[in-house]
Amino acid sequence: MLITEFISLSLPGLVGMLLAHVAKTVFLTDRGDEILDNCASNVDLNSEVLNYQGSIHVRELDWMGSWPPSTSSGNSTCHKSYSWTSSNVEEAERAALLVAADVIYSDDLTDALFCVLEKLMSLSPKKVLYLALEKRYNFSLDDLDVVANGYSHFRSYLRGQEDYDNLKHGSSPCFVGKCLDLSLIPQYVREYERGNDVELWQIMYNARKPNLGDSCD
């Protein structure tokens, strides 16, 4: 697949910068000036080494807000360097690929993330999200055991492709996810141990299944 535009939802860093080799536009997002300053500095420091072919924009994206994010005029005196412009939002909404990593750790934030994803991924063109995570285990008083509740909450948002295919026509839109086999993906950083709790998910947003009587026109 030829990637023409790309938006990263979190963990701005090397992956997003490398994708600027094949993407027309890359948006690296997080929240907080200190984190965003560090991201912008990394982009600048690596520009000559990585020789980006596309444009990279560092932008603040608060999932507790809504999509689209609030915008400001690029020539406004109160314009923040990490604020979105209207043209930024339009470009991001044309993205075909989204990437996120290490974003599943709080149920409230997971709810907010999927709220943003639903609004963004329901727009054309069809989008795919690759989400990397590591299960986080904590002792639960309700379960009296060590469980990965955050992971379970994340999984509650996803259906398998077979489950979606078996849904009745007219069913509500939903996210369809597939856990990828990491053994098929080469590992180039040997010092990092993936472990059994690291997963990579391919996620798409499928619209409502049409009723049998719906027109195809």
N, C-alpha and C positions, 0 to 999 in steps of 0.2 A: 504494500500500500504506500502510495506517495503521500507524505504528510505535508500539507500546505500551510496549516496553522496549528498551533499547539498552546494549550494552557496548563500550567501546573498548579494544583490546588494547595500544596503545602510542601514543606521541606525543600525550600529553594536551594539548589546546589548543583553538583556536578552533572546529574542526569539532565536537568533542564538546559545547562550550558552545552552539553554534548548534542542534545537534540537540535540546537540552533544550527547544526551543520546541515540538517535536512528540512527544517521547518522554515517557513517564511517569517513567522512571528512566534515568539515565546513569551509567555507571561509567567513570571516566578512570583508566587504569592505567599504571604504569611501575615502576621499582625504584630505591631509593636515596632517603634522606630529603631530600637537597638538591633533587633533581629534583621530588619530590612536594610539598615545601614551596613551590616555585616555582609548580607547577600549582595548588595550593590558593589561593595568593595571587592568581593570575590569575583564578580563578573568583570570588573575593571582590571583586576590584577591578572586574570587569566585570558584576557582578550587576545593578546599577541600569541600566546602559547596555543590556544584552542582555535584561533582564527575563525570566529563565528561567521557563518554565511547569512544567517537571518538576524532579525532585530530582537533584542531581549529587553523586556520591560519588567521592572520590579514594582509590584503593586500590593497595597494592603487589601486583604480580603477577610472580613470578619464574618464568620458563618452565622453568628447570632443576629446579624443584620439580614438583609434580603438580597435576592438577585433581581434586577441588576443593582450593583452598588451605587451609592450616591456619586455624582460626578461634579467636577469643577472645570472651569475654563482654563485651558492651558496657559493663557496669557494673563490670568488673574493674579493680582498682587498677593492674594491670600492662598494661592495654589500651593498645595503640599507636593513635594517631589514624588510621593508614593500614592497620590490620589489618581483616580480613574478619570479619563476624559470620555466624552460621548463616543469618540471614534475608537478608543480602547475597548469599550464595552461592545461595540459593533463587531470589532475584530475578534474578540473573545467568543462571542456568540456564534461565529463562523468556524470555530475550532472543531476539528474532527477527533482529536486525541487529548485526553486528560490523564494526568499522572498524580498520584498522591502516595505518601509513605508515612508510616508511623502516626496515623491520625485516629486510631481506634483505641481510646483509653478512658473516655468519659461518655456515659450514656447521653447526657445532655448535649455534648458536642457532636456525638454521632447523629442524634436527631437533627441538629442544626445543619450538619454536613449534608445529610440526605435531603433536607428541605431545599438547600441551595442546588444540589445535584438534580433534583427533580425539575426545578425551574430551568436550569441551564441545559440539561440533556433532552428536554422535551422539544427543544428548538432544532430546526434544520441547520446544517446537515446532520445526519446520523452520527452520534458520538460514541466513543468507547472509552471507558475508564480502566486504567490499570492501577490497582491499589495494593501496595505491599504492607504487610503488618506482621507483628509478632504478638502472639497471645500473651496477655498480662494476667497472671494468676494472683488472687488475693483470697484470704480466709473470709468466708461469709458466715455471719451469725445465723442467717436464715437457713443456710444449707448445712451448717456445722462441718464445713469441708473447704478445701482450697479449690476454687473454681475460677473460670475465666468468664465472669459475667459480662464484661464489656464486649467480648468476642461473641457471646451468645446473642447479645442485643444487636450487634452488627449483622449476624446471620439472619436475624428475624426479618430484615429488610429484603432478603434475597430469595428468589425462587430459582430452581434449576430449569434448564430449557425444557426438559420433559414435563415438569410440572406446569410450565406455561403453556405448552402445546396441549395439555389436557384440560386447561381452563375452558369454561363455557364461553361461548361467543357473547360479547357485550360485557365481559369482565373488566374490572378497573385496570388502569395502567399499573405496571410493576417493574421492579428492577430484576433482571435476570443475570445471575452470576455463575462463573465457572472458576473453580480453584485449579490453577495451572500446575503441572508437574515440574517442580524446580530441578529435578534431576536431568531434565532435557535442556536446561538453560546453562550455558557455560559459566563458570565462576572464575573471574580473573583476579580478584583480590583474595589471595590464598590465606592471608592472616585472619580473615573473618570467618567465623564458624556459623553457618546458617542455622543449624539446629533443627529440630523437628517442629518447633513452634513458629517458624517463619513461613508465611504463605504469600502467594501472589495471586490476586483475583482479577479476572477479566469481567467487567460489569457493563451491561447495556441497559438502557431504559426502553421498555417496549410499551407502546401506546395501547389503548383499549382494543381488545379483539373485536373486529367488526361483527355485527349481527349477520346471520345468514342471509337476511333479506336486504342488507345494505348494498347500495350500488357501488360498482368498482370504478365509476366515472369520476 
